[in-house]
């Protein structure tokens, strides 16, 4: 069997500083029998220079060469590539694909014979906090950064030192969401000295959330649901009951929705009566070195599961692969994605 090449491309989305494979993950991938090529400059924003990749055994190449020659394309987000570009039949793509949000791309890539593997569809397994926990690892970075970002914007320390050597009253932090991001945000805020109240991020919790918002100094909302629009959980009306100087941060506010009514993607603004509202669904990129290292660990572990004899081996009888493989052999295998494509075709009146 001919050994294949794994290619790591640069991220081009605004504000995205992560890289899918870090130099320390190159050797484990080489040990699988794969060659590794990295787009020149791919790791620069995460503080991984090209020389670190070459020392680890990878080659650095221009973007066009990487997309033409790599058998397995690896990224954090789907590649931003011209619509005129055609992938080779049999090439594969591994990334946080969010396939339900890009059905047009999925249809086009399936027609071209590209195998797409959505790392974000790795099935949740009880107790899985190991190397293939793609979303959990990134969400923990998001929660940590959310607490730091909100604390930095807030007008005082979360536990204010007093002149007599004691401490003033702690800030009150409401964390909406009990997933990895919510737990990490709550734990970080507590370490900074805040009193933290956490509640579920679901529509049924809206009454509890609305009752908790007015007395909070900081509200952090972590309600992202992979493949779905986040529910609106914090209303404009409840935000305007907060005191001036309070902070509301929505980690879901992006192109696919928001959980805070007044949040706007990649925008920090002050609304009456003086509440800072932050919308940012890319907080993991604020800690690009750590987030990239965690992601690369997951990629190396996933490839260990997928590669046999130096080549990608798709086995749809494997339950994990059956969940993650979205397109293969020019077909769309994910039923929910296929239904989304059919819905688009019906709306557009296309054949």
C-alpha positions as CSV (number, residue, x, y, z in Angstrom):
1,X,0.0,0.0,0.0
2,X,1.3,3.5,-0.9
3,X,1.9,5.6,2.1
4,X,-0.1,8.8,2.2
5,X,0.6,12.4,3.1
6,X,-1.1,14.5,5.8
7,X,-1.3,18.2,5.0
8,X,-1.9,20.9,7.6
9,X,-3.3,24.1,6.1
10,X,-3.3,27.6,7.5
11,X,-6.5,29.0,9.1
12,X,-7.8,32.0,7.3
13,X,-11.0,32.9,9.2
14,X,-10.8,36.4,10.8
15,X,-9.3,36.2,14.3
16,X,-8.5,32.5,14.0
17,X,-5.0,31.9,15.5
18,X,-5.0,28.1,16.1
19,X,-3.2,25.5,14.0
20,X,-4.5,22.0,13.7
21,X,-1.1,20.2,14.3
22,X,1.7,21.5,16.5
23,X,5.4,20.4,16.1
24,X,5.1,18.0,19.0
25,X,2.3,16.1,17.3
26,X,4.3,15.6,14.0
27,X,6.3,12.5,15.3
28,X,3.2,10.5,16.4
29,X,1.7,11.1,12.9
30,X,5.0,10.1,11.2
31,X,5.0,6.9,13.3
32,X,1.7,6.0,11.6
33,X,3.5,5.8,8.3
34,X,2.2,9.1,7.0
35,X,4.4,11.9,5.6
36,X,3.6,15.3,7.0
37,X,3.5,18.6,5.1
38,X,2.6,21.9,6.7
39,X,1.6,25.1,4.9
40,X,4.3,27.7,5.3
41,X,3.4,30.0,8.2
42,X,0.5,27.8,9.4
43,X,1.7,27.8,13.0
44,X,2.9,31.4,13.2
45,X,-0.1,32.9,15.0
46,X,0.1,30.2,17.6
47,X,3.9,30.8,18.1
48,X,5.0,27.7,16.2
49,X,7.6,28.7,13.5
50,X,8.2,26.7,10.4
51,X,11.6,25.7,11.7
52,X,10.0,23.8,14.6
53,X,8.0,21.8,12.1
54,X,11.0,20.9,9.9
55,X,13.0,19.9,13.0
56,X,10.1,17.6,13.9
57,X,10.3,15.9,10.5
58,X,7.6,17.7,8.5
59,X,8.1,19.7,5.3
60,X,6.7,23.2,4.9
61,X,5.2,24.0,1.5
62,X,3.1,26.7,-0.2
63,X,-0.7,26.5,0.1
64,X,-1.3,25.5,-3.5
65,X,1.2,22.6,-3.3
66,X,-0.3,21.4,-0.1
67,X,-3.9,21.3,-1.4
68,X,-2.7,19.6,-4.6
69,X,-0.5,16.9,-3.0
70,X,-1.9,16.1,0.5
71,X,-4.1,13.0,0.7
72,X,-5.4,13.9,4.1
73,X,-6.1,17.6,4.7
74,X,-6.2,18.7,8.3
75,X,-7.4,21.9,9.8
76,X,-9.4,23.5,12.6
77,X,-12.1,25.1,10.4
78,X,-13.2,24.2,6.9
79,X,-10.7,25.5,4.4
80,X,-11.4,28.8,2.7
81,X,-10.7,27.9,-0.8
82,X,-11.9,29.1,-4.2
83,X,-15.1,27.6,-5.5
84,X,-13.2,26.8,-8.7
85,X,-10.9,24.5,-6.8
86,X,-11.6,20.8,-7.3
87,X,-10.5,18.3,-4.8
88,X,-9.1,15.0,-6.0
89,X,-11.5,12.0,-5.7
90,X,-10.2,10.1,-2.7
91,X,-8.7,13.1,-0.8
92,X,-9.9,13.5,2.8
93,X,-10.6,16.5,5.0
94,X,-10.6,16.4,8.8
95,X,-11.7,19.5,10.7
96,X,-14.4,21.0,13.0
97,X,-16.7,20.9,9.9
98,X,-20.1,22.0,11.4
99,X,-21.7,20.2,8.4
100,X,-25.2,21.2,9.2
101,X,-24.2,24.9,8.7
102,X,-22.5,24.4,5.3
103,X,-24.7,22.0,3.3
104,X,-23.8,23.7,0.0
105,X,-20.1,23.0,0.6
106,X,-20.9,19.4,1.7
107,X,-22.9,18.8,-1.5
108,X,-20.1,20.2,-3.7
109,X,-17.4,18.3,-2.0
110,X,-19.3,15.0,-2.1
111,X,-19.7,15.5,-5.8
112,X,-16.0,15.9,-6.1
113,X,-15.3,12.7,-4.2
114,X,-13.8,14.3,-1.1
115,X,-14.1,12.3,2.1
116,X,-15.0,14.7,4.9
117,X,-14.6,13.8,8.6
118,X,-16.2,16.1,11.1
119,X,-14.2,16.0,14.2
120,X,-16.9,17.9,16.0
121,X,-19.2,14.9,15.5
122,X,-17.1,12.6,17.6
123,X,-19.8,10.8,19.6
124,X,-19.9,11.8,23.3
125,X,-18.8,8.9,25.5
126,X,-19.4,8.8,29.2
127,X,-16.1,9.6,30.9
128,X,-14.5,10.6,27.6
129,X,-12.1,13.4,28.5
130,X,-9.2,11.8,26.7
131,X,-7.3,12.6,23.6
132,X,-10.2,12.4,21.1
133,X,-12.4,14.8,23.0
134,X,-12.1,17.5,20.4
135,X,-14.9,19.8,21.5
136,X,-14.5,19.3,25.2
137,X,-10.8,20.3,25.0
138,X,-11.6,23.4,23.1
139,X,-14.5,24.3,25.2
140,X,-12.4,24.2,28.4
141,X,-10.1,26.8,26.8
142,X,-13.2,28.8,25.9
143,X,-14.5,28.7,29.5
144,X,-11.1,29.8,30.9
145,X,-10.8,32.6,28.4
146,X,-14.4,33.7,29.0
147,X,-13.8,34.2,32.7
148,X,-10.5,36.1,32.1
149,X,-12.1,38.3,29.4
150,X,-15.1,39.2,31.5
151,X,-12.9,39.9,34.6
152,X,-10.6,42.1,32.5
153,X,-13.6,44.2,31.3
154,X,-15.2,44.4,34.7
155,X,-14.5,47.6,36.5
156,X,-12.9,46.1,39.7
157,X,-11.2,42.9,41.0
158,X,-13.5,39.9,41.4
159,X,-12.3,39.9,45.0
160,X,-11.4,43.5,45.8
161,X,-8.5,43.9,48.3
162,X,-9.3,46.4,51.1
163,X,-6.8,49.0,52.5
164,X,-6.8,47.1,55.8
165,X,-5.4,44.0,54.2
166,X,-8.8,42.1,54.0
167,X,-11.0,41.9,51.0
168,X,-14.1,43.7,49.8
169,X,-17.3,41.9,48.8
170,X,-16.7,39.4,46.0
171,X,-18.2,39.9,42.5
172,X,-21.3,37.8,41.7
173,X,-20.9,35.8,38.5
174,X,-23.7,33.9,36.8
175,X,-22.5,31.1,34.4
176,X,-25.2,29.8,32.1
177,X,-24.2,26.3,30.8
178,X,-22.9,23.2,32.6
179,X,-20.8,21.7,29.8
180,X,-17.0,21.9,29.7
181,X,-17.0,25.6,28.9
182,X,-19.4,26.4,31.7
183,X,-17.6,24.3,34.3
184,X,-14.2,25.9,33.4
185,X,-15.6,29.4,33.4
186,X,-17.2,28.8,36.8
187,X,-14.0,27.3,38.3
188,X,-11.8,30.1,36.9
189,X,-14.1,32.8,38.3
190,X,-14.1,31.1,41.7
191,X,-10.3,31.0,41.7
192,X,-10.3,34.8,41.0
193,X,-12.4,35.3,44.1
194,X,-16.0,35.6,42.7
195,X,-19.1,34.0,44.1
196,X,-20.5,31.9,41.3
197,X,-24.0,30.7,40.5
198,X,-24.4,28.2,37.6
199,X,-27.5,27.1,35.8
200,X,-28.4,25.0,32.8
201,X,-28.3,26.4,29.3
202,X,-31.7,25.4,28.0
203,X,-35.0,27.2,27.3
204,X,-36.6,25.6,30.4
205,X,-34.1,27.4,32.6
206,X,-35.1,30.9,31.2
207,X,-37.1,31.8,34.4
208,X,-34.1,30.9,36.6
209,X,-31.7,32.8,34.4
210,X,-34.0,35.9,34.2
211,X,-34.2,35.9,38.0
212,X,-30.5,35.6,38.4
213,X,-29.3,38.2,35.9
214,X,-30.3,41.4,37.7
215,X,-28.2,40.7,40.8
216,X,-25.1,39.6,38.9
217,X,-22.0,41.6,38.2
218,X,-20.9,39.3,35.3
219,X,-23.0,36.9,33.2
220,X,-21.1,34.3,31.1
221,X,-23.3,32.3,28.6
222,X,-21.9,29.0,27.2
223,X,-24.8,27.5,25.4
224,X,-23.4,26.2,22.1
225,X,-25.1,23.1,20.7
226,X,-23.0,21.5,17.9
227,X,-24.9,21.7,14.6
228,X,-27.8,23.8,16.0
229,X,-28.5,27.5,16.6
230,X,-28.1,28.3,20.3
231,X,-31.3,29.2,22.1
232,X,-31.7,32.9,23.2
233,X,-31.4,32.6,26.9
234,X,-30.7,36.2,28.1
235,X,-33.1,38.9,26.9
236,X,-32.4,42.5,26.3
237,X,-34.9,43.3,29.0
238,X,-33.1,41.3,31.7
239,X,-29.7,42.9,30.7
240,X,-31.1,46.3,31.2
241,X,-32.0,45.4,34.8
242,X,-28.3,45.0,35.7
243,X,-26.3,47.8,37.3
244,X,-23.9,50.0,35.4
245,X,-20.5,48.5,35.0
246,X,-21.8,44.9,34.7
247,X,-20.6,42.6,32.0
248,X,-22.4,40.0,29.8
249,X,-20.4,37.7,27.6
250,X,-21.9,35.3,25.1
251,X,-19.4,32.6,23.9
252,X,-21.9,31.4,21.2
253,X,-22.4,34.7,19.3
254,X,-21.3,34.1,15.8
255,X,-22.4,33.5,12.2
256,X,-24.9,30.8,13.3
257,X,-26.7,32.5,16.1
258,X,-26.4,33.9,19.7
259,X,-27.7,33.1,23.2
260,X,-27.7,36.7,24.4
261,X,-30.2,38.9,22.6
262,X,-28.0,42.0,22.5
263,X,-24.8,40.2,21.6
264,X,-23.2,40.7,18.2
265,X,-20.5,38.5,16.7
266,X,-17.0,39.8,17.5
267,X,-18.3,43.0,19.0
268,X,-17.9,44.5,22.4
269,X,-20.4,47.3,23.1
270,X,-22.0,49.2,26.0
271,X,-25.8,49.3,26.2
272,X,-28.0,51.4,28.5
273,X,-27.7,51.7,31.5
274,X,-23.9,51.0,31.1
275,X,-23.7,47.2,30.6
276,X,-20.8,45.9,28.5
277,X,-22.1,43.1,26.2
278,X,-19.5,40.9,24.5
279,X,-20.2,38.5,21.6
280,X,-17.3,36.1,20.8
281,X,-17.5,32.5,19.6
282,X,-13.8,32.3,18.9
283,X,-12.4,32.6,22.4
284,X,-10.2,29.5,22.0
285,X,-8.1,31.5,19.6
286,X,-7.3,33.9,22.4
287,X,-5.1,31.1,23.8
288,X,-3.8,29.8,20.5
289,X,-0.8,27.8,21.8
290,X,-2.7,25.8,24.4
291,X,-5.8,25.4,22.2
292,X,-3.7,24.3,19.3
293,X,-1.8,21.8,21.4
294,X,-5.0,20.3,22.7
295,X,-6.5,20.1,19.2
296,X,-3.3,18.5,17.8
297,X,-3.3,15.8,20.5
298,X,-6.9,15.0,19.5
299,X,-5.9,14.9,15.8
300,X,-3.0,12.5,16.5
301,X,-5.2,10.2,18.5
302,X,-7.9,10.3,15.8
303,X,-5.4,9.4,13.1
304,X,-4.2,6.5,15.2
305,X,-7.8,5.3,15.0
306,X,-8.2,5.9,11.2
307,X,-4.8,5.1,9.6
308,X,-3.7,1.6,8.8
309,X,-0.5,0.8,7.0
310,X,0.3,4.4,6.3
311,X,-3.1,5.2,4.7
312,X,-6.5,6.4,5.7
313,X,-8.9,3.4,6.2
314,X,-12.6,4.2,6.4
315,X,-14.6,1.6,8.2
316,X,-18.3,2.6,8.5
317,X,-19.0,-0.4,10.7
318,X,-17.0,1.4,13.4
319,X,-19.7,3.4,15.3
320,X,-17.4,6.4,15.8
321,X,-16.5,6.6,12.1
322,X,-20.2,6.2,11.2
323,X,-21.0,9.3,13.2
324,X,-18.0,11.4,12.0
325,X,-17.7,10.5,8.3
326,X,-20.0,13.0,6.5
327,X,-19.1,12.3,2.8
328,X,-17.4,9.3,1.2
329,X,-17.3,7.8,-2.2
330,X,-19.3,10.8,-3.6
331,X,-22.2,10.1,-1.2
332,X,-23.5,12.2,1.8
333,X,-23.7,9.6,4.6
334,X,-25.0,11.8,7.4
335,X,-28.8,11.7,7.4
336,X,-29.3,15.1,9.1
337,X,-26.9,16.8,6.6
338,X,-28.5,15.1,3.6
339,X,-31.9,16.4,4.8
340,X,-30.5,19.9,5.1
341,X,-29.3,19.6,1.5
342,X,-32.7,18.4,0.3
343,X,-34.3,21.3,2.1
344,X,-32.0,23.8,0.4
345,X,-32.7,22.2,-3.0
346,X,-36.4,22.4,-2.4
347,X,-36.3,26.0,-1.4
348,X,-34.2,27.0,-4.4
349,X,-36.1,24.8,-6.8
350,X,-32.9,23.2,-7.9
351,X,-32.6,19.7,-9.6
